Amino acid sequence: MPGPETERVRVALAEDGTVRVTTGRADAVRATGLAFDRAVLGVAGAVLTWPVLGPPGLPDAEIHDVGRAQQWLWTVYGETVAGAVDAAGTAHEAGAADEPGTVGEAGAGTVDGAGAGMVGATGASDPVTVPVTAPAVDARAGALAGSAARLALGHWAARWWPASYLDGIPALEPDLLGLELAALTHTCQQLFDDVEDQPDAGAAELIDDHRAALGPLLRWWRAAPPGTTTARRLDVVVRLIDDAADGAGLDGEELRALRAALERHGVTGETAAGSTVPVEPPDWTSPFDEPTDPPSPFDEPTDPPSPVDVGELFARRHHDYALAAGEPLVAGGRVIARGAGTNDWRRYPPGFVDAAENAVTWTASAVGAGRRIEVDVVADVAAPVGGARLAAEVHVNGGPPHRVPLARRDDVWTGRADVHIPEAGPPRIEVGILLPGFDPEPSPTLEPSSRTDRDAVRALARRRLARAEEQPPARRESDEDHEPFLAEIAASATTAEEDY
């Protein structure tokens, strides 16, 4: 996602003592307190943010430890910005700044209100006014600018990808995405340090958590047509995973198979798929040889690799969705109102609810002298059957919220409860869904999300899937950061095979 070779940014000391690097890109898109329109990366001494719906380019930064950030600033913004940030930090420590926003001789400042509503690793931070006090400086995208942007976008996809059976947007296979994030994290090692305040720093943890996809990934790598963009990307990811696992001392059948496959194909710092470096042909096993051990899914194939069905390789199985949105089941009574609820993705973890706008429906009915509301929510393919339970939050005529517990039944979260609905006039009923304990606390910077906001994210997902399905020929190395994730390529293949 890096933009032009040189970009104008502003560096300033904020009222809270942090140093802000602002590009103005987020303000140009739309300054919001939403969480799902920003890609966020926690790095050494700072939080970086990119607007996922805006043009590509350098991130905004909220730097809380200038000393720690100096190890990576130049690899993202270039030496000029690194020097301006250092000057701002020095001015703050020495008490030399006359007022917030002054950077002294560094010649940097920021636009009025820049940094307000920046999203941190866990949500939106409080606004901090940083007035203009000095001109902008030239930032030159460093060696890690593109990889950092791609890593942040991958974490965004893991949290906010709008997977929906109803909308025809397939889910991204989480283990496959997790392995590519591990490879990117290993590439971006310089962004992180040993302080335990960087949730995005653990390549080894990502490999360990998502090792279930190593076998299918290895099969895909072996069978990828040489010379294609996908073959090159697979090769890079596989090699980086091996290097990260080796450096962290990870072991296991999957990782040993990965190392053996790389050694067998002669990968030692050069890519195998599509490489011009001669690679020794494998010693194919004779069909008459007696195997010494039971076959393993990670074993090297005894015949030349044949094409694999990527969609089948990473397909996420689901049951038939028998309950379509808008067709709630009502247990008796006279229906007095029905409608669709609000599907605010921020109020529950990923993988619980279908992301479609019409995934939440409700029906209010009169049962004897009482009133009852039933809520149905289309579940995500991977939604848990037991354990955590969602709840519906019901407001009648603007009154206080009433919680309705929801239980998983087949492909739907469903629940009903008695509520007070006045008889005078048609009721105004609002229904939202949440996971109790996960729902964010009310905040002045957390704006209500609208259908327009969510539709923009759905459009982004569809564009990325369409690009993944195109499978263009191999491109220049500088284009690598713009390519689809492997999980998007697999998802686009799955879409072509399933009846969405």
Beta strands, then each sheet from edge to edge (+ up, - down):
strand 1: 6-13
strand 2: 19-22
strand 3: 38-43
strand 4: 46-51
strand 5: 60-63
strand 6: 137-140
strand 7: 334-340
strand 8: 360-367
strand 9: 370-378
strand 10: 391-396
strand 11: 402-405
strand 12: 407-409
strand 13: 412-418
strand 14: 429-434
sheet 1: 3+ 4- 5+ 2- 1+ 6-
sheet 2: 7+ 8- 9+ 13- 12+
sheet 3: 11+ 10- 14+
end
